Amino acid sequence: MQVLRLTLLLAASAMASAQSQLPASPPAPPQAQQVWQMQDSGTTAGLRGIDSVDGTVAWASGTGGTVLRTIDGGAHWLKCATPDAAKDGATLDFRGVQAWNMMRAIVMASGPGEKSRLYKTMDGCKTWKIILVNSEKDGFWDAIYFDRPALGGGRRSTGYLLGDPVGGRFLLLESRDVGLNWIKQSGFGLEAKQPDQGAFAASNSSFFDPGWAPVFGSGGSAGAFVYRSVTDSACVDTLPPEDMNFDGKCHKWVRVSVPLDQGSQPSGAFSIQGKMGNKISPPNDTLTLIAVGGDYTKPNQFAGTAAWSADGGEHWTASTTPPHGFRSAVQWSEALRAWITVGTNGSDISRDDGKTWQPLDDGNWNALSLPFVVGPNGRIARLNAAALPPAR
C-alpha cells in the first residue's frame, strides 16, 4: 500500500486514553519467561518475509536484497546470494518469500513499478532466475501466497500475487504451475477506491487461500475490508477463463466491512489467516478466519486490532479482549490449538478463535511463520512453546 511503499521506522507512541466504549486494556505481557528465543540472523536488514517449511527448513527475506535460509531449525541462518546482484538487487525490498523445501523458493520484491518482482531459486539460493516484473508503473505488490497441502491445497502448486489497485481495481495474478506462469484475473468484484484503498505489504500475510475460497484484507482511508471469493454455478458467458475455478464454476469477489481500526491511510486489515473446522472441504461455514491490524502509526493502541469470523468471512465480530497493540501478522497453530499474532509492540495468543487475546511479549515484530518470527534490524526468533502462559 502507498503508506508502506518506502522503508518506514515505526516509532512507539503513547497509548490513547481508553474511552468508555473501548474494550478493557489487556494485561501486561509476561516477563519471567522467554516466549521467543532470539537467533542470530547475521544481518541488520529489516525482515518482513518468513516461510517455515517444516520447522527445520525456513526462509526469510527483507531489505537490501536480503534472503536468508536455515536448514537446522534456526541454529544457523545463512545469507543467500542476492537476486540480480550485478544490477540493482541490493536496492530491492523482499517483503515476501514462499518455499517448498531447502532448495526451492520464490521471493517477492515490493516497490513502485518495476521494483516489484519475483525471483525463483532451484538450487538452495545459490542462483536466482527472474520470473516476473511488474509492468504497471503505478503498481505495487503486497503479497505472494501458495496453497499448502494441510489446508486442502494439493501439492502447493497454485499461487496468488496481490497488488495495490491499478485503474480502480486490485491487481490479482494467479499461477497454476508453481509460479512459472501468471494469469491476471479480470477483476470481477475487485473494484477499489483509489488512492484511498489498498493492501498492506507489512508481513506478506494479507492474502489467504484455504484451497477453494481465497480472501484478502485491505485498508486505507476508505475503510477496513475483507474481499471474499464467492463461487456461482451459473457462469456468465463472457467471463474469461482466468475467472473460472478448477471445478468449472465462475467466481467473483465480494467486499465485506471488518470491525478494525479504520478511516485513515495507515489503518485497516493487515493480515488474514484461517483454519478448518471438523471438515476438510467446503462449505465456508467450516472455515474460521482471523483478521488483525489497526493503525501502524499507533503501535500501542489496542482497540480495533483484531476481529473473527466463523463463516468464511461473511460476517465479522470484533475481539472482546483484543491484542495489546497494532498487529501486522496472525497465524493458527494446529499443534498448539491456538492463534498467535505479532506486531511492533509485541505478540499475543488466543485459544478461543480470536474472541480474546493474552499478551506474550513486548518485542518488535513484523511477520511470522511458526515457529519463527521476524522483525526490524535482523530480528529472528523461534517460539518456545513451553513458555506460553496457561489457558485461562
PEQUI-V233139 format. One record per backbone hydrogen bond with DSSP energy under -0.5 kcal/mol. NH is the residue of the N-H (numbers start at 1). CO is the residue of the C=O. E is the energy in kcal/mol with one decimal. If there is no record, write none. Layout:
NH,CO,E  NH,CO,E
This chain:
4,1,-1.9  5,2,-1.5  10,8,-0.7  11,9,-1.2  22,19,-1.6  30,359,-0.5  35,33,-1.0  37,35,-0.6  37,382,-3.0  38,36,-0.7  39,380,-2.9  41,39,-0.8  47,45,-0.6  47,375,-2.1  48,61,-1.6  49,61,-2.2  51,59,-2.7  53,51,-0.6  53,57,-2.3  54,57,-1.2  55,57,-0.6  58,70,-2.0  59,51,-2.3  60,68,-2.1  61,49,-2.4  62,66,-2.1  63,46,-1.9  65,92,-2.9  66,62,-0.5  66,63,-1.1  68,60,-3.2  69,78,-1.8  70,58,-2.6  73,56,-2.8  75,72,-1.0  77,40,-0.6  78,69,-2.9  78,76,-0.5  80,67,-3.1  81,125,-1.8  85,82,-1.3  87,84,-1.3  89,84,-2.8  91,88,-2.1  92,89,-1.5  94,62,-2.4  94,92,-0.7  95,93,-1.3  95,108,-0.8  96,108,-1.6  98,106,-2.6  100,104,-2.6  101,104,-1.2  105,121,-1.6  106,98,-2.8  107,119,-2.3  108,96,-3.1  109,107,-0.5  109,117,-2.9  110,93,-2.8  113,139,-2.0  115,112,-1.9  116,113,-1.8  117,109,-1.0  117,115,-0.7  118,132,-2.6  119,107,-2.1  120,129,-2.5  121,105,-2.5  124,103,-2.6  125,103,-0.6  129,120,-2.5  131,118,-2.3  132,118,-1.3  134,116,-2.6  137,135,-0.7  139,136,-1.7  142,162,-3.1  143,162,-1.7  145,160,-2.5  147,158,-2.2  151,148,-1.8  152,149,-2.1  153,148,-1.7  156,153,-0.8  157,153,-0.6  159,175,-2.7  160,145,-2.8  161,173,-2.3  162,143,-2.8  163,171,-2.7  164,140,-3.0  166,169,-2.7  169,166,-0.7  170,190,-2.6  171,163,-1.4  173,161,-2.5  174,183,-2.8  175,159,-2.7  178,157,-1.9  180,177,-1.1  183,174,-3.0  185,172,-2.8  185,183,-0.5  189,187,-1.0  190,187,-1.9  192,168,-2.5  194,192,-0.8  197,193,-0.8  198,219,-2.0  208,215,-2.8  215,208,-2.8  216,227,-1.6  217,206,-2.3  218,225,-2.4  219,198,-2.9  220,264,-0.5  220,267,-2.8  222,196,-2.5  223,220,-1.8  225,218,-1.3  225,223,-0.5  226,256,-2.7  227,216,-3.0  228,226,-0.5  228,254,-2.8  229,214,-2.0  230,228,-0.6  230,252,-3.4  232,250,-2.3  235,233,-0.9  239,236,-1.9  243,240,-1.7  244,241,-1.8  245,249,-3.2  248,245,-1.8  250,232,-1.6  251,243,-1.4  252,230,-2.3  253,188,-1.9  254,228,-2.7  256,226,-2.7  258,224,-2.3  260,258,-2.6  261,304,-2.8  263,220,-1.0  267,264,-1.7  268,294,-1.5  269,218,-1.8  270,268,-0.7  270,292,-1.9  271,292,-1.9  272,205,-2.5  273,290,-2.1  275,288,-2.2  277,286,-1.6  286,283,-1.6  287,284,-2.4  288,275,-2.6  288,286,-0.6  289,309,-2.5  290,273,-2.6  291,307,-2.4  292,271,-2.2  293,305,-1.8  294,268,-1.9  296,266,-1.9  296,294,-0.5  298,295,-2.1  301,298,-1.6  302,300,-0.6  305,302,-0.9  307,291,-2.3  308,317,-2.7  309,289,-2.5  312,287,-2.3  314,311,-0.7  317,308,-2.3  319,306,-2.2  320,355,-1.8  321,355,-1.5  322,320,-0.6  326,299,-1.5  327,293,-2.1  328,342,-2.0  329,342,-1.5  331,340,-2.3  333,338,-3.0  334,332,-0.6  337,333,-1.4  338,333,-1.6  339,350,-2.9  340,331,-2.7  341,348,-2.2  342,329,-2.2  343,346,-2.3  345,326,-0.5  346,343,-1.3  347,361,-1.3  348,341,-2.4  349,358,-2.6  350,339,-2.1  355,352,-0.9  357,321,-1.2  358,349,-3.0  360,347,-3.3  361,347,-1.1  365,343,-2.3  365,363,-0.6  366,374,-3.3  367,374,-1.6  369,372,-2.2  372,369,-2.2  373,381,-2.0  374,367,-2.8  375,379,-2.0  378,45,-2.9  379,376,-1.4  380,39,-0.6  381,373,-2.2  382,37,-2.2  383,371,-3.0  384,35,-3.6  385,383,-0.9  387,384,-2.0  388,385,-1.4
